[in-house]
Amino acid sequence: MLKKIVLVPLVLWLLSVSGVAQAAPKIEHWTTSNGLRVYYVHAPELPMLDLRLQFDAGSARDGAKPGLAMLTAQMLDTGAAGLSEDQLAEQFESVGAQFSASASMDMTAISLRTITLEKPQQTALDLWLKVITQPDFPQPAFERIQKLTLVALQGEKQDPESLANKAFYKALYGDHPYGQPANGTESSIPALKVADLKAFYQQYYVAKNGLLAMVGAVERAQAEALAEKIAAALPAGAAAAPIPEVKPFTEAKTVKIPYPSAQAHILIGQIGNKRGDADFYTLYMGNQVLGGSGFASRLMKEVRTKRGLSYSVYSYFAPFAQLGVFELGLQTKLEQTDEALKVARDTLQQFQQEGATAEELEAAKKDITGGFPLRTANNSQIVEYVGMIGFYQLPLDYLDTFTSKVNALSSEAITEAFKRRVQPDKMVTVIVGGDEK
């Protein structure tokens, strides 16, 4: 993620992270005249405004050119409207504004944080729009980012975690767009041209393919005017076609990658769920008991506490626009690989069949609902949630009802969902470590 960051005055920063908003924010939604969807939260407690412009332009849109979405996002503030990278940074700094741009699996997000005093806000907004709508894509900056990306890809060869992660996604998704590495490959990155980035930008950075999340001290009328101004700077364009559906994984598969290390890095998993999935809460809650709650999780107790087979072990569901992943991961001594695998698989299978105990479920509920307010404690966190809600078209009361839906879950519902959705006998296992044997 690129960032041009200047800290706002200390007092304002302390206020911004202090959790001034205790109740779930009210999200309002409308669409501008040229098709940009807007999600707005009025947050008058601080004189700050957070904007997050998102496009359906993540790495799943790379096609035959892995790394395209990521490099396009990274190039935005290397030059725009005739201003150099340094000039853009200096002008953001002069008004205490923060800028960032990044590409993930499903989306590209371009953010701005600014104070709401009229002159600094106007300067920051105008500069932000120049970066978004008039990027220059300078050739020297492109070549520099290309080289840095290739250096990073070379470095990943020495990182067993990166090797395992890429092999895991490739084994699960095959030729589906989700199977490609977001940061590209050693063959795809050198093949990219500035013209490729410009074509990607022109196709996907358009109003009807985007949404604007807005959180801050602006009234509804001001927000509407601001949204229209931002939308008017974008071509109307067209929404991207849906990402292809993910094919179900039908048989177990093991991938072994030799690596000279004393430990084996292990990933086990399968195709999971997607955003808006009817089983989202039951799978999320069940995984909290299984492997999502640190030292309190079932996996940690069985693998580490009882047997000392691994320093850490975890599991999680990562939902995307289409079916995401369920992943279980651990590291162990090479000579303990078989035993650690067996314990992890047995623990997963037992949980899939029997579910959580009443005590485990109660503890997990307290953990989730107790920590949830901290995850929506400031505007920069809220705007990310609002952007996620808008992008995946989740209910506008998602934040307001989250804890009540978690508290309403039963052990029976979780067990039923895990029996339907988790298949321990049809999983990918990736092991990085050891020799060819």
C-alpha positions, 0 to 999 in steps of 0.5 A: 500500500502506498501512503503519503502521510502527514500527522494531524496535530497531536490533539486531533490524532489522540481524539481520532483513536479514542473511540468517540463513537460508541453506538453503531454508525447510521449509514445512508446510501444514494447514487449520484447522477452519473452512477457512482454509489455513495455510502455516508456516515455523519460523524460530527465529533471531530473536524475530520473527513474520511473518503474512500473511493473503491473500484471493482478493479482488484487483482481478480481483473488482471486477466493474463497480466498478473500484477496489473491492478497492483501496479496501476494503484501504486502508480497513481501518486507518482505523477498527476496533472503535471505534478511530480511525485514529490510535489504531490507529497508536499502539497498533501503535507502542506494541508495535513492530509493523508493519501493512500491507494492499494489493490486487493483481490476484489477491489482497488481503494483510494483514500483521503483523510483531511481536516474539514476546515474549508480551505485545507479540505478544498485543497486536499480534495482538489489534489486527491481528484487530480491523482485519481482522474489525471494520473500521468503514469510517468515511465521512469516511475513505472520502471522503478516500481517494476524493478522493486516488484521484481526484487520483492518477488525474488525475496519471496523465494526465500520466504517459506510463508510466501511460497506456501501461500501462493501454492495454496491459492494456486492449488485451490483455484487453478486457472480461476482469477483468484489463483493468480498472485496479486503481485504478479510473477517474474514473467508477468511483471517485466512484460507489463507496459505503461499502456497496459496500466492506462488501459486498465485504469480507463476501463475500471476507474469509472463511476458505474464501477465504483463507490464512495464511502464518506465518514466525517463532520459534513452534513447530508447536503454537503455530502451530496454536493461533495459526492456529485463533485467527485462523481462528475470528475469520473467518466460514467463508464460501465460496471465490470462483469461479475467475476466467474464463479468458483468451482467446488474442490472435489478431492484431497491434494497435497503439494510438497515444496522442498526448502532448506529449513528446520521447520515445515510451514503447513497450510490446510484448507478448502474453498470457503464462503463469500461476502453476504453468504447465508452461513457467514455468521455460523462459519465465522463464529465456529471458526472463532472457537476452532482456530480464531481466538488465539490461545483459547482456540481448540487448535491451539490447545490441541496442537501447542498446549497439549503436545508442543507441536507448534508455537502457533496455529490458526484458522480463518475464513476469508470471504471474497466476492466469489467463494473465498478460502478456509485456511488452517496454518501452522509451523512445526519441526520437520521431524514432527510434520506427520504428527502435527498434520494428524493432530490438526486434521483430527481436531478439525474433523472432530469439531466439524462433527461435534461443534463447540461446547457451551463453554467454548461458544459462550467464551467466543461470543464474549470475545467477539462482542467485547472486541467489536466496538474497538474495531469501529472506534474511529472514523478511519476504521468505520470508513473501511467497514462502510466501503466493505458494506457498500462494495459487497452490497451488505445490509446497511444495518450490518454494524448495528446488528452484528453483535446481536446476530453473533449472540443469537447463534447456537451450537447446533446451528454452527455444527450444522453449517460446518457439516455442510460447508467444511469437508476435511477429506477434500482439502488442499495441504501445502507443506514447505520444508525438507528435501525432495522426499 
